[in-house]
């Protein structure tokens, strides 16, 4: 697993990477926050997912945690904050 994040600016410098890689939201089910972290090589063949700061910190403990992930067309960076169908 590879974790990519900018801890000093909480993802500000990573916005171009989020855009290039298509990471538009925290992928934890039910969360619509902007991501601050990209995680590659997750279990179950998921190539990458975005996590907001809260969910990253929940997972960044000994033993980690389990999240249900969802991938849809929602864009947390968009000024229009309505859910969009994929």
N, C-alpha and C positions, 0 to 999 in steps of 0.2 A: 504494500500500500504506500502511496506517495501523497503527502499533504503539501499543498501549495497555498501560502497565505502571506500577507503583509501585516505583521503584528503591529508595526508602529503607526500605520495610518488606517488600520482596520479595513483594508481592502480598496482604499482609494486608488492606489497605483495599479491595482489589479483589474480595474474596470475594463481596459482594453482586452485583457485575457478572458474575462467573463464573456464579453461580446464575441470575441473570436471563437471561443469554444462552445458558445450557445448556452452558458449557464445563466439563467435569467431569474432564479429564485432559490431560496433554501428548499431543498427537495424533501425535507421531512414532511410527512403527511400532515396536512392541516396548517402548515406554516406558510406564510406569504411574505416573509421578510427578505430583505436584500442579502445575498450571500457575502461572506467575508473570506470564505475558504473553499478551495476545490480539493476534493479527495479523489484520487485515481486508484483503480485496482480494488474495488470493493468486492465482497463476496457475491456470489450469484451471477457473475459475469457482467456486472454493471461497470462500464468503462470509467465513468466519473459522475460525481454529484456535487452540488453546492450545499454549503451549510452556513447558516447565519451564526453570529458570534455566540449566541446563547446555546444553540445545539452543538456547536463545536466544543464549547467548554464542558457541556454535559458528557460528551463522548471522550474528552481528553483527560481521562482518569484511569488509574490502574484497573484493568478488566474491561474498560470501555462501557458501552451500552448498546442496546439494539433499538433501531428506529425503523418504522415502516416508511418507505420512500415512495414518492409519487412524482411523475413526470407529466406535465401538461403544458399548455401554451401560455400560462400565466407569466407575466413579465414584471417583476418587482421594480425594475428600473424605469418603466414607462410611467409617464405622468397620469395616464388613464389607469386607475387601480381596480379595474373589474377583471374577474376571471375570464379567460379566453379559452375556448375549446381548442384542443390540439388539431 
